[in-house]
Amino acid sequence: MPTPNRSNSASSVIDPVTPIASQPLRGNVMSGDCISRPILSHLTNRWGVLVLIALLDDTQRFSQLRKRIGGVSERMLSHTLGLLIQDGMVERRAHDVLPPHVDYTLTPLGREAALKVRDLADWIELNLPVIARSQAEHAASQVTVQTNVAEPGQ
């Protein structure tokens, strides 16, 4: 498995005295084989973002998350939670009661990530009119291009 690159920035300079294994790693997300890429995908795909934002408010059960996140299937929510748990962003807590009770909460690392993706989601929502206008203009220009190609010589 490829390992992330060690950055030579001032914040993570390699110390020749300290063993390499205990020095901080920094990924290189722009590298195609960097192990940070799947984590980026888990945190920024549609369902990962929505799960993180939903859990910012409070610990929730699976059914609560599914209701809160419109359009997500049980299978996709389960898969997304599994990835976020694996990456250390979400904690799954099973309570020893009948009927079984499982809830999900953000870890400190997950909370930090959730705040960042929430900022991006907020920015999108605030800029939605501008984005929608751009999308409409682009769609209209594509219709014009297709019409011009379909009607040569005019």
N, C-alpha and C positions, 0 to 999 in steps of 0.2 A: 504494500500500500504506500503511495507517495506521501511524503511528509511535507507540511507547509514550510515555506521558506522562512528563514530567520532574517528578520529585518535588521538593517544596519542603521536605523534611525537612532536619534539620541535617546529615545524612550526605551529602546531594547537593544542596546549595544551588547555584543557577545563578550562575555567576561572570560579571558583565558584561564582564570584560576578556578571558577565555578564549573562543576561538571555540566556538560551540554544538556543532559536530561532534566536538570533542575532550572534551566534558563527559560525565560518566557518565549513562546512561539508566536509568530505572527504569520498568518496565512497570506497568500497572494491570490486573491479572488479573480484576478485577471488571467491567471495561468489555468489552462484547460485541465490540468491534472491535479490542481490543488484540492485538498480535502475540505476546504471551506465552501466549495461550490454547492454540494448537496445541502449543507446547512443554510446557505443563502436561499436556496430553492424552498426549503421547508418553511422558512420564516417569511418569505415574500410571495408565496403562491396565494391565490385568492382565499383558500380555506385556512391556511396558516395565519394569515393576517387577521382574519375575522375571529378565529379562536383566541388569538392573543388579545385582541381588543375586547372581546366579550369577557375574558377572564380578568381584565383590569379592574372591573367593578367589584368582583367578589368570587369566592369559591363557588363552583356550580356543579350540579349533577349533569350527567350525560343528556338526560331529557331536557333540562333547562337550556343547555347549550344548543341543542338541536332546535328548540323553539326560538331561541334568540337569533340564531344564524339562519335566516330564511334561505330555503333552497338547498341546503346541504342534506345529503342522504346519510342514513345511519352508517353505511359502509365507509363513505368518505370521511365522515367525522371521526369514526373509530380509527381509520388509517392516519389521519392528520394528527390526532391526539397521540397515537403511537410514535410517530416521528418526532413530535415536540417533546415527548417524554424521553425518548432516546437521546435527544440533543440536550437534555437538561433544562428545558424551558418550562415544562409543566410537570407537576407532581400529581400522581394518581394515588388517592387514599381510599383503601377499602376498609369499611367499618364492619366489625364483627357483630352484626345484628341481623335479625330476620324481619322482613325480607332483606336481602343483601343491599347495602348502600355504598356506592362508590362516588367520590367527588373528585374534582380536578381543581387545581390551584396553580398559580404562577410561582415559579421559584424566583429568587432575587434576580438571577440572570434573565429569566423569562420576563419579569416585570420591566427590566431595563430595555429589552428588545421590544416589548409591547408598547412602551411609551414612544419609541422611535417610529414604529410602523403606524401608530395612531397619528403621529404628527403628519406622516405622509398621507394617510387617509383624510385627515382634516384639510390638508392643503388641496387635495383633489376635490373635496366637497366645496370648498370656498371658491375654487377656480372652475367649477363645473360649467358655468355659463360661457366662459371663454373657450373651454375645451369643446363644448358642444357646438359652438359656432365654428370652430376650426374643423371639426368632424363634418359638419354640414357643408362647409365650403369645399373641403376635399372631395366629398361624395359628389357634389355638383361638378367639380372639375373633372372627375373621372367619367361622368356621364357625357360631358362635352368631348373629352378625348375619344371615347368609344363611338360617339356619333360622327365625329370627324373621320375616324378610321373606317367606319361602315359606309360612309358616303364620299368616296374619293372623287376628285375632280370638281367639287363645288366650291 
